[in-house]
């Protein structure tokens, strides 16, 4: 079940709350003042906090404010425990971030109902956050290859380039495309072409570190960004990828195909590279050079 923190200076109230909640299968942690409650909230990461309003040294208002100001505790739902029945007192707690309140001495059924509501809302909120994360991830991905898409590539490259420039780190960009890909589509059809692209996407994913990222740049063209990778390292990565693709069999239902790729590498720092756009342009020039020099090869921007 849930982990619930009860912050209340009354041993009687704390004991009653713990007895009620424990019977429902919850794990209950007790704190007898605001400071101890803050520390417990940070260390125990409870699912819910029951917070007394009137306490010495630090009252419930201040504790609630502190909880909502801390990144580690601001998302924990808070139910105020109060013997005050004045609407102004309840409103103040809600304005500070509490989600509900229970008047003491509380009814067991009411306490359980309000606790269950907040726990359910927290579950729904977490599920919504996860769904939104999945939707953002899908929006950043190419549907065919599973790699990142063109838009995300440029967004991420801009961030990485700024970081590399600020901290004087090396950053490499590799552009590659499939040699004579139009012939595959013309000869075998677009369905087979899609199989080629999907297979290449998998080979690329298998060839890079977790800290690097790859994208389908457009059509049969792909892009990689390598963190902390100087030119020799990036060229080695590109050459290894070229060899992997060259020896890879692409299986269609009627054919076993072999493809090759051409790759261009550009690395920052470089006197001609001062922004993200330029590193892509330089990698593209190196890719064009690889095609001019016979394809199925790696070239780097000098």
Secondary structure as UniProt FT lines:
FT   STRAND          3..7
FT   HELIX           11..23
FT   TURN            24..25
FT   STRAND          27..31
FT   HELIX           34..44
FT   STRAND          48..52
FT   HELIX           60..69
FT   TURN            71..75
FT   STRAND          77..82
FT   HELIX           87..95
FT   TURN            96..97
FT   STRAND          100..103
FT   HELIX           108..139
FT   TURN            143..145
FT   HELIX           150..166
FT   TURN            167..168
FT   STRAND          171..178
FT   TURN            179..180
FT   HELIX           181..188
FT   HELIX           190..207
FT   TURN            210..211
FT   STRAND          213..218
FT   TURN            219..220
FT   STRAND          221..227
FT   HELIX           231..246
FT   STRAND          250..251
FT   STRAND          256..257
FT   STRAND          261..268
FT   TURN            271..272
FT   HELIX           276..292
FT   TURN            293..294
FT   STRAND          298..300
//
